[in-house]
Amino acid sequence: MHILESNKAEHSATRSDNTDEITNLLITIAKDEYSLEIDRIGRLDNKARILSATVILAIIVGVSNIPFEKILSLIKSGVNEYSQFGLFLMLLLVSAFGFLAVAAVFIYRSIQIKEYYRFGIANVAYSEILKIPVSENKSLIFHCYQKSILNNREENEKKSKELKMGIKFCVYGFALLVMCFLITNIASATIT
């Protein structure tokens, strides 16, 4: 009987040590994942800033370099082919600025997503933790990290999707602006 009790106690201690090791490992992994998601927040915010500056720059360059008066003179020329060509260029311009406006909306929406969870010392009720066994504290800490990671990952995915759409519309708008600029300059050199 004494040997059985001794083996039972050893097994229980070993199992407790294994559980602590596994819990410590899970907390370490959770800390790393949490750090990765926090870093991703910063990277996505930087991309949003760069993309918003790009959209603003494209609009400024487009407005200042597209010869609107030449396009309007083509439309008002009275020559059917020139008028149609001028309307085509105006349609390109409106489409380009429309794409850039839609890109700006997606960028704005990506910036507005801000429901991030932070796991900080302010969230810990120290007096309550002292009442709980260490193994339960570790489990609680792991679950706090897990909740933060899952929420932050979901918010980062939303932000990432909004930015991808913003990039797509920015590229379309920029391509149309360049195309309109090139066509207008080539046509104005040919027509005049």
C-alpha positions in Angstrom: 0.0 0.0 0.0 2.8 2.4 0.8 4.4 1.8 -2.7 1.1 2.6 -4.4 0.7 5.9 -2.5 4.3 6.8 -3.3 3.8 6.2 -7.1 0.5 8.1 -7.0 2.2 11.1 -5.4 5.1 11.0 -7.9 2.7 10.8 -10.8 0.7 13.7 -9.5 3.8 15.9 -9.0 5.1 15.0 -12.5 1.7 15.8 -14.1 1.6 19.1 -12.2 5.2 19.9 -13.5 4.2 19.0 -17.0 1.1 21.2 -16.8 3.2 24.1 -15.6 5.7 23.6 -18.3 3.0 23.4 -21.0 1.3 26.5 -19.5 4.6 28.4 -19.5 5.2 27.4 -23.1 1.8 28.5 -24.1 2.2 31.9 -22.4 5.6 32.3 -24.1 4.0 31.5 -27.5 1.1 33.9 -26.7 3.5 36.7 -25.8 5.3 36.3 -29.1 2.0 36.2 -31.1 0.7 39.2 -29.2 3.9 41.1 -30.0 3.6 40.2 -33.7 0.0 41.5 -33.9 1.0 44.7 -32.1 3.9 45.1 -34.6 1.5 44.5 -37.5 -0.8 47.3 -36.2 2.2 49.7 -36.6 3.0 48.4 -40.1 -0.6 48.7 -41.3 -0.8 52.3 -39.9 2.4 53.2 -41.7 1.0 51.8 -45.0 -2.2 53.7 -44.5 -0.3 57.0 -44.0 1.9 56.4 -47.1 -1.2 55.4 -49.2 -3.1 58.5 -48.1 -0.2 60.7 -49.0 0.0 59.0 -52.4 -3.6 59.6 -53.1 -3.4 63.3 -52.1 -0.2 63.6 -54.2 -1.9 62.0 -57.2 -4.9 64.3 -56.9 -2.7 67.4 -56.6 -0.4 66.4 -59.5 -3.5 65.4 -61.6 -5.3 68.7 -61.0 -2.1 70.8 -61.6 -0.8 69.0 -64.7 -3.9 67.9 -66.7 -4.6 70.7 -69.3 -8.3 71.1 -68.6 -8.6 74.1 -70.9 -7.3 72.0 -73.8 -9.8 69.3 -73.1 -12.7 71.9 -72.8 -11.6 73.5 -76.0 -11.7 70.1 -77.8 -15.3 69.6 -76.5 -16.3 73.1 -77.6 -14.5 73.0 -80.9 -17.6 72.0 -82.9 -15.7 69.3 -84.8 -17.4 66.1 -84.0 -14.3 63.9 -83.7 -12.5 66.5 -81.5 -15.6 66.9 -79.3 -15.9 63.1 -78.9 -12.2 62.9 -78.1 -12.5 65.7 -75.5 -15.5 63.9 -73.9 -13.5 60.7 -73.8 -10.6 62.5 -72.0 -13.1 64.1 -69.6 -14.6 60.7 -68.9 -11.1 59.4 -68.2 -10.4 62.2 -65.8 -13.7 61.8 -63.9 -13.0 58.1 -63.7 -9.5 58.7 -62.4 -10.6 61.1 -59.7 -13.5 58.8 -58.9 -11.1 55.9 -58.3 -8.9 58.1 -56.2 -11.9 59.2 -54.1 -12.9 55.6 -53.6 -9.3 54.8 -52.6 -9.4 57.7 -50.0 -12.6 56.2 -48.6 -11.0 52.8 -48.1 -8.0 54.3 -46.5 -10.1 56.4 -44.2 -12.1 53.3 -43.2 -8.9 51.4 -42.5 -7.7 54.2 -40.2 -11.1 54.2 -38.3 -10.7 50.5 -37.2 -9.4 50.9 -33.6 -10.9 48.2 -31.3 -7.6 46.8 -30.2 -7.1 44.9 -26.9 -4.1 45.7 -24.9 -2.8 43.3 -22.3 -1.3 45.6 -19.7 -0.5 45.7 -16.0 -3.5 48.0 -15.5 -5.8 45.1 -16.4 -4.5 42.9 -13.6 -6.2 43.0 -10.2 -3.2 42.1 -8.0 -5.2 41.4 -4.9 -7.5 39.0 -6.7 -4.6 37.2 -8.3 -3.1 36.4 -4.9 -6.3 34.5 -4.0 -6.0 32.2 -7.0 -3.5 29.2 -7.3 -0.5 29.9 -9.5 -1.6 27.3 -12.2 -5.0 29.1 -12.5 -3.2 32.5 -12.7 -1.1 31.2 -15.6 -4.2 29.9 -17.3 -5.9 33.2 -16.8 -2.9 35.1 -18.2 -2.9 32.8 -21.3 -6.6 33.3 -21.9 -6.1 37.1 -21.6 -3.4 37.0 -24.2 -5.4 34.7 -26.4 -8.4 37.0 -26.3 -6.2 40.0 -27.2 -4.5 38.2 -30.0 -7.7 36.9 -31.6 -9.4 40.4 -31.4 -6.3 42.2 -32.7 -5.8 39.7 -35.5 -9.4 40.2 -36.6 -9.1 44.0 -36.5 -5.8 43.8 -38.4 -7.4 41.6 -41.1 -10.2 44.2 -41.5 -7.6 47.0 -41.8 -5.5 44.9 -44.2 -8.5 44.3 -46.5 -9.5 48.0 -46.5 -5.9 48.9 -47.4 -5.7 46.4 -50.2 -8.8 47.8 -51.7 -7.5 51.3 -51.3 -4.3 50.3 -53.0 -6.2 48.7 -55.9 -8.3 51.8 -56.5 -5.3 54.1 -56.1 -3.5 52.2 -58.8 -6.5 52.3 -61.1 -6.9 56.1 -60.5 -3.2 56.8 -61.0 -3.1 54.7 -64.2 -6.0 56.6 -65.6 -4.5 59.9 -64.7 -1.2 59.0 -66.4 -3.1 57.7 -69.4 -5.2 60.9 -69.6 -2.1 63.1 -69.2 -0.2 61.2 -72.0 -3.1 61.1 -74.4 -3.8 64.8 -73.8 -0.2 65.9 -74.4 0.1 63.7 -77.5 -3.2 64.8 -78.9 -2.5 68.5 -78.2 0.8 68.3 -80.0 -0.9 66.6 -83.0 -4.0 68.7 -83.2 -2.3 72.1 -82.9 
